[in-house]
Amino acid sequence: MSGAETFIPTPLILTDRAAARVRQLAQAEHNPALKLRVYVTGGGCSGFQYGFDFSDEVQEDDTVIENGGVSLLVDPLSYQYLVGSTVDFEEGLAGARFLIQNPNATTTCGCGISFTV
């Protein structure tokens, strides 16, 4: 490649499994406009923690990630910590939960909700 290379970060990925779960929840709530919001806040045992919420409104500065008609919303402050991450959904013996696989995290708490960059 000639000249200066430009680094373009990988956007967030909403897996098919997570999108299917959001779709199920939207149907159960009879709200087809329901979207999954992921955010980062200070706290937790590793410095930052992930949060999930549902919203039917997109804020002007949100980044919207789509998968099969399902939307994932991320505010600009959280986006910088989540670039390149994958948002997934798992069900197991410990229950069902959304989770984030974040390549930017240098350490992650055992619970998977708290992390350090």
Secondary structure, 3 states (H helix, E strand, C coil): CCCCCCCCCCCCEECHHHHHHHHHHHHHCCCCCCEEEEEEEECCCCCEEEEEEEECCCCCCCEEEEECCEEEEECHHHHHHHCCCEEEEEEECCEEEEEEECCCCCEECCCCCEEEC
